[in-house]
């Protein structure tokens, strides 16, 4: 009897294995055109996701769908890597808005440190549905700090200690702010280099060329460019003693810049290997804070009503000290900002998309799409703009498993109705957003759905 059972049991196991579906728990998207962001486009593709990663990807003639897998027919559609917004100030309410617009990763550029760490960890643990966060922790600023919750440093030792703190909280980068002069920025960058951590800067007291020579990884908001391009930046540098006074002075200065000097600055910055996150949508919005039609035209469909009301644009105008005549000056500077982006990109510089959401007039998600349209208006092709928000954004983060689609990569991607390389606005034709392998209906992520 025992011999009989011993012979039958292996046959039973073999039959059980044959009945098990090899595709159980897997999802296959079929028929789409996949833009991998690695230089290839796959027609009539099969993309198989398992365990939150891309298990297989290739033409239907080469990749078969395993029996038992869930199949999603994407024929006639386009699939691109998940979008990466490289300049945000994330809050819990923003998560759904980012995802609704295909943003599956964000680089948080400073806020209340404990809150953003909790938010990052909640997304990682699955307690919150949202894009993964690459955090900076609190900004690092000189005294008096220009942002609530910023870490104030007064000495080189303070600056080095601030970098060490970011390492302890698992930050991806250090965010240095406007009131750091060279005396403080230099030791901060040196410490960051020794700990293999990137430094992103919103400059004020240091010009862009000096910051690039010190070794910063990225320059945010085109800050420090007017200071580097002006023949005498003394007055502009002095204005940065107060945040809004410095910001407004820099915005006005753009209209006074010489194109030949901008070319020199762009070429040197590109040669230094520094990236720029221009946030053109922010600059454009700043020139239209008093324009009610501009405000009404913004896509705030992914924002709770309370968050829209909290913008309080009239109060911002009052606090920022913007005079009626300033708006014309701000708007005159916009073409020069576009010119600089174009010159820098043509010189081989890395241009990366970021929105500064959810600051005033910068709705999460939709503002990144506006930023991409501005980048195309500045001279990038639609395909180059797409790379700026996928592959190149991942390069800035030193992340090799996002921003691209290949076997083994994180399954972050967006299913579209139209080709974004033909028109960057087609990135808005979203059918589905897949984050870490989980499909999301964009409409369901918006308030009131």
Secondary structure, DSSP 4 states (H G I P E B T S, - for coil): -HHHHHHHHHHHHHHHHHHS-TTTT-EEEEEEEEE-SSS-EEEEEEEEEETTEEEEEEETTT-PPPTT-EEEE-TT-EEEEPEEEEEE---GGGHHHHHHTTEEEEEE--S-HHHHHHHHHHHHHTSS-S-EEE---S-EE-SSPSSTTPEE--SHHHHHHHHHHHHHTT-SEEEE-TT--HHHHHHHHHHHHHTT-EEEE--SSS-HHHHHHHT-SEEETTTTHHHHHSS--HHHHHHTTSHHHHHHHHHHHGGG--HHHHHHHHHHHHHHT-EEE--HHHHHHHTTTT-HHHHHTS--TTS-HHHHHHT-HHHHHHHHT--TTHHHHHHHHHHHHHHHHHHHHHTT-EE-----BTSTT--TTHHHHHHHHHHHHHT--HHHHHHHTTHHHHHHHT-SSSSS--TTSB--EEEESS-TTT-GGGGG-EEEEEETTEEE-GGGGSTT-
